[in-house]
Amino acid sequence: MKTEIRFSGLGGQGIITAAVILGRAAALYSKKHVVQTQSYGPEARGGASASAVIISDDPVYYPNVTNPSVYVIMSQEAYNKYGNNAPEDALMLLDPGFVTSRPVCRCFEVPATSEAKSQLGKTVFANVIMLGALLEATGIVTYDALEHAVLDSVPKGTETNNKRALAIGQELVRSQL
């Protein structure tokens, strides 16, 4: 099985970090074949940012995402560029605090930024909340694999809040099932 996932938003929202963490969870802890790519505007923080992950049971021979089945979108600009034409059979997770449009495909509204601020005191955890939501919506990797990858990737001293962020994301999707 092969799954193509596109993460997009604004620089500073942790879009690329989220994709790297997911790729690490799949490659190192789930023994999958993974390719991760990224792009961002010259402004970096505040500019357009996108990253893609291909997770497959078989080797990946072409590194570019051509047909994403999962979208994680954290800004309206990103939705306009990447999510506006999502096929009906796709799955989209979006942050309703930053994205006002709604797709024709299956969609989970994940208020990651507002929940990160209200429950964890900092918006920096929004990307990990989105990862928890992605895990709950897709089961693309195991919880243990994702937790290991998160803890490998975050600054020391933030482990407890990042674990809470994963749980918050899972619950936000669970409440919509």
N, C-alpha and C positions, 0 to 999 in steps of 0.2 A: 504494500500500500504506500502511496505517495501523497503527501499533503503539502500544499503551498500556502504560506501565510504571509500577508503583507501588513506590517505595522506602519502607521503614518501619523504625523502630528507636527508639532513645532519643536524646533531645537530647544533643549532645556527640559523637555517633558520625559526624557529617558527612553525615547523610542528605540534608539540603537541598542542601548543597554538591555532593554527588555528582549529584543531579538537575540542578542548574544547569550543571555541567560537561558532562553528557551532552547537555542541551539546546543548549548552546553549540557542542559538536562537530557536532551535527546541523544547526543553523541556519546557523552561520557558515562551517563547513568542509565541509559536505556539501550545502548549499543545499536543505535540507528545510524544510518548514513545521513549527513547533514551538510547543507550549504547555506551560508548566511551572507547576504550582501547589504550594502547601505549606501545612502546618498543624502546629502544635505546641502542647503544653499550656502553661499559665501558668508551670510550673516551669522551662521551657526545658531546661537541662542536667539530664539524668536523667529527664525526663518524656517522654511519648509524642511522637513526631515522625514525620511522613509527608510525602512529596512525590511528585508524579506528573508524568510527562512523556508527552506525546502527540507522536509523530513521524510525519509523513505526507508523501507525495508531493504531496498536494493541500491547499488551505487547510483549516484546522481551524476549524469554525464553532461548536463547543460545547467549552468549555475544560475540562470536568470528565471525569476518567477514569470510564467507566461499565462497561467490560469489559476489565480488564487481562489481557494475555496473558503478561506477564512480571512477576514479583515479586522484589524484592531485600529480604530480611528479615534484620534484625540483632538482634532481641530476641524473647523468647518473648511478651511483651505485644503486640508488633507482629504476630506470627504469629497470636495469638488473635484480634486485631481484624481483620486484613486477609487473612491467608493461609489461615485455617482452612477457608474455603469456596472455595478456588481450584479452578476446573474441571479436569477430568482432562487437557484438552489444553493447559493452561498450562505455563509453565516457571518454576521457582522456584530462586533462589540464596539459600542461607541460611548463617548463621554458626553452626556446630554448637557453638561454645563458649557461645553465648547462647540458642540455640533447641533445645529438646529434642524437640519434635513433628516429625513428618514428614508431608508432604502425599501425596495420591493422585496428584498430577501428577508430571511429570518434574522431578527435583530434582538440583541440584549442591550438595554440601556444600563451602563455601568458608570455611575457618578464617581469615578475614581478620584478625581482631583478634590471635589468637595468632601468626600469621605476621608481622604488622606488628611486633609486639613482639620476636619472636625474630630476624627477619632485618634489620629496619630500626631497632630500638631504641626505637620509639615506636608506640603504638597509633593515633596520629593518621593514619597512612597506611592504615588499614583500609578506609576508603571508596574510596580509589583502587585498592586491591587488588580490591575488589568491582567497580569499573568495568572493570578488566582482565578479570575473570572474565565479566562481562556481555558484553563485546566478544567473547571467545572462544566463549561459548555461543550468541550470537545473530548476530554480524556486523552489528549494527544500524547501525554507522558504520565507517569505515575506521580502522585503527590510527593513521595520520597525523592524521586529524581529531581523534581522541580525545586523542592526545598533545599536539597544539597547544592544545586546550581546557584540558587539565590544566595545561600550562605557563603559559597565560594566567591561570590562576586561583589558583595556589599562591604562597606567599611566596617571594621571592627567596632563594636559598641552599638551597632544598629540591628543586630540579629533579632532581638525580641520584637521590635517594631516591624521588621520585614516579615517575620512569621505571622504576625497579626495582620499585616497587609494581605498576605496570601489568603488567610481565612476570611477577611472582609470581602475580597473579590469573589471567593467561592460562594459566600452567603448572598451576595448581590445577585448572582445568577440563579442560585437555588431558589430564591424568593420569586423568580419569574417563570420557573418551570411549571 
